[in-house]
Amino acid sequence: MDTRLLYVIALGIAVVSGLFYFYSGKSAHLNAENNQDLSYNATNIHLLKTTETGQLEATTTASKLQRWEQENRSELEQLQTTWYQQGQPAATFNADKAIGYNNNEKVILTGNVRAHRLASNEQAAITFTTNQLTGYPKQNRIETDQPVLIQTNQGQFSSQGLNANLDQGQYNLFRIRGQYAPASGS
């Protein structure tokens, strides 16, 4: 084989290899720039939160977690969480995505959101289903301006928005439609 032909083939392979490494490195560099403030991410999350005395306060599972420290923002996908009061389950929340701000002082749930307050001695069970729900965990409040389906053992309502204090059982509903069957007084 001619030496010049070998040099041309080698030069062609070198150029193709150089272009491949240049463009693959360039795309990786661009991707890194987009996530440069991403602090960490994780998959298959299982979280237990307790009080200072060791009493269970919340359990959470999620398929994925991303955290941006500079923005003080976290995102969870496929969220399932249970809140506890005095060691007993009090409420559950499910959503396709949850975005927490400022150490979860404000949490926005989106996509197939379901909030369920479990029955207790003082309050009946109630379930809220919507596409977006904003929660304030430290204040035990939830709100949305989206359509909400509310289900209790006494009826089913739809509302264009909701503002609720879960501790006090106070619910502000807007433009309500539905059926209600009050409990018998016997």
C-alpha positions as CSV (number, residue, x, y, z in Angstrom):
1,M,0.0,0.0,0.0
2,D,1.2,3.5,-0.8
3,T,2.5,5.5,2.2
4,R,0.7,8.6,1.1
5,L,-2.7,6.7,1.1
6,L,-2.0,5.5,4.7
7,Y,-1.2,9.1,5.7
8,V,-4.5,10.3,4.1
9,I,-6.5,7.6,5.9
10,A,-4.8,8.3,9.2
11,L,-5.4,12.1,8.7
12,G,-9.1,11.4,7.9
13,I,-9.5,9.2,11.0
14,A,-7.8,11.9,13.1
15,V,-10.1,14.6,11.8
16,V,-13.2,12.5,12.4
17,S,-12.0,11.6,15.9
18,G,-11.1,15.2,16.6
19,L,-14.6,16.5,15.5
20,F,-16.3,13.8,17.5
21,Y,-14.4,14.7,20.7
22,F,-14.8,18.4,20.1
23,Y,-18.6,18.3,19.6
24,S,-19.2,15.7,22.4
25,G,-17.1,17.8,24.8
26,K,-18.9,21.0,23.6
27,S,-22.4,19.6,24.2
28,A,-21.3,18.2,27.6
29,H,-19.9,21.7,28.4
30,L,-23.2,23.4,27.5
31,N,-25.2,20.9,29.6
32,A,-22.9,21.6,32.5
33,E,-23.4,25.3,32.2
34,N,-27.2,24.9,32.4
35,N,-26.9,22.9,35.6
36,Q,-23.9,24.7,37.2
37,D,-25.9,25.8,40.2
38,L,-27.4,22.3,40.7
39,S,-26.1,21.3,44.1
40,Y,-27.2,17.6,44.1
41,N,-29.7,15.2,42.8
42,A,-30.8,11.7,43.9
43,T,-33.3,9.0,42.9
44,N,-35.5,6.7,44.9
45,I,-35.9,9.0,47.9
46,H,-37.2,7.7,51.2
47,L,-37.4,10.3,54.0
48,L,-38.4,10.2,57.6
49,K,-38.7,13.4,59.5
50,T,-39.0,13.4,63.3
51,T,-39.5,16.1,66.0
52,E,-36.7,17.0,68.5
53,T,-38.1,14.3,70.8
54,G,-38.0,11.6,68.1
55,Q,-41.8,11.6,67.4
56,L,-42.6,10.9,63.7
57,E,-43.5,14.1,61.9
58,A,-43.5,13.1,58.2
59,T,-42.6,10.3,55.8
60,T,-41.9,11.0,52.1
61,T,-41.0,9.0,49.1
62,A,-40.2,10.3,45.6
63,S,-38.7,9.0,42.4
64,K,-36.2,11.9,42.0
65,L,-34.9,14.9,43.9
66,Q,-33.0,17.9,42.6
67,R,-31.7,20.7,44.8
68,W,-30.4,24.1,43.9
69,E,-28.7,25.7,47.0
70,Q,-28.2,29.1,45.5
71,E,-31.9,29.4,44.8
72,N,-32.9,27.6,48.0
73,R,-35.2,25.4,45.8
74,S,-35.9,21.7,45.7
75,E,-37.9,19.6,43.2
76,L,-39.3,16.1,43.8
77,E,-41.0,13.9,41.2
78,Q,-43.7,11.4,42.0
79,L,-44.2,12.7,45.5
80,Q,-46.0,10.7,48.2
81,T,-45.9,12.1,51.7
82,T,-47.7,11.6,55.0
83,W,-47.9,14.2,57.8
84,Y,-48.3,13.0,61.4
85,Q,-49.7,14.7,64.5
86,Q,-48.7,13.3,67.9
87,G,-47.3,10.3,66.1
88,Q,-50.5,9.5,64.2
89,P,-51.1,9.9,60.5
90,A,-53.0,13.1,59.9
91,A,-52.8,13.9,56.2
92,T,-51.4,12.5,52.9
93,F,-50.3,14.3,49.8
94,N,-49.5,12.9,46.3
95,A,-48.4,14.8,43.2
96,D,-46.5,14.3,40.0
97,K,-44.1,17.1,41.0
98,A,-43.4,19.2,44.1
99,I,-41.3,22.4,44.2
100,G,-40.1,23.6,47.6
101,Y,-38.9,27.1,48.3
102,N,-36.9,28.5,51.2
103,N,-36.4,25.2,53.1
104,N,-40.0,24.1,52.2
105,E,-41.7,27.0,53.8
106,K,-43.7,27.1,50.5
107,V,-44.4,23.9,48.5
108,I,-46.1,23.9,45.1
109,L,-47.6,20.5,44.1
110,T,-48.5,20.1,40.4
111,G,-50.0,17.3,38.3
112,N,-52.5,14.8,39.7
113,V,-52.5,16.4,43.1
114,R,-54.4,14.6,45.9
115,A,-54.5,15.9,49.5
116,H,-56.3,13.7,52.0
117,R,-56.9,14.7,55.6
118,L,-57.5,11.5,57.6
119,A,-60.5,11.3,60.0
120,S,-59.8,12.0,63.6
121,N,-62.0,12.3,66.7
122,E,-62.6,16.0,66.0
123,Q,-62.8,16.0,62.2
124,A,-64.1,13.9,59.3
125,A,-61.9,12.7,56.5
126,I,-61.8,15.0,53.5
127,T,-60.0,14.6,50.1
128,F,-59.0,17.4,47.7
129,T,-58.1,16.6,44.1
130,T,-56.7,19.3,41.8
131,N,-53.9,20.1,39.2
132,Q,-52.0,22.5,41.4
133,L,-51.9,23.1,45.2
134,T,-49.7,25.4,47.2
135,G,-48.9,24.3,50.7
136,Y,-47.3,26.0,53.7
137,P,-46.2,23.1,55.9
138,K,-45.2,25.1,59.0
139,Q,-48.6,26.9,59.0
140,N,-50.5,23.7,58.0
141,R,-52.3,25.6,55.3
142,I,-53.1,24.8,51.6
143,E,-54.5,27.0,48.8
144,T,-55.1,27.0,45.1
145,D,-57.0,29.0,42.5
146,Q,-57.4,25.9,40.3
147,P,-60.6,23.8,40.1
148,V,-60.8,21.4,43.1
149,L,-62.9,18.3,43.7
150,I,-63.7,18.0,47.4
151,Q,-64.9,14.6,48.7
152,T,-66.2,13.9,52.2
153,N,-68.5,11.2,53.6
154,Q,-71.3,13.7,53.4
155,G,-71.0,14.7,49.8
156,Q,-68.9,15.8,46.8
157,F,-68.2,19.4,45.8
158,S,-66.3,21.2,43.1
159,S,-64.9,24.6,43.7
160,Q,-63.0,27.2,41.7
161,G,-60.2,27.5,44.3
162,L,-59.6,26.7,47.9
163,N,-58.0,28.2,51.0
164,A,-57.7,25.9,54.0
165,N,-56.3,25.8,57.5
166,L,-55.8,22.1,58.2
167,D,-55.2,22.6,61.9
168,Q,-58.5,24.4,62.5
169,G,-60.6,22.6,59.8
170,Q,-61.5,25.9,58.2
171,Y,-62.1,25.8,54.4
172,N,-62.8,28.7,52.1
173,L,-64.3,27.5,48.8
174,F,-65.1,29.6,45.8
175,R,-68.1,29.1,43.4
176,I,-69.1,25.8,44.9
177,R,-71.2,23.2,43.1
178,G,-72.1,19.8,44.4
179,Q,-74.2,17.6,46.6
180,Y,-74.2,17.7,50.4
181,A,-76.1,15.3,52.7
182,P,-75.8,16.6,56.3
183,A,-75.2,14.0,59.0
184,S,-78.3,13.1,60.9
185,G,-78.7,14.6,64.3
186,S,-79.5,11.4,66.1
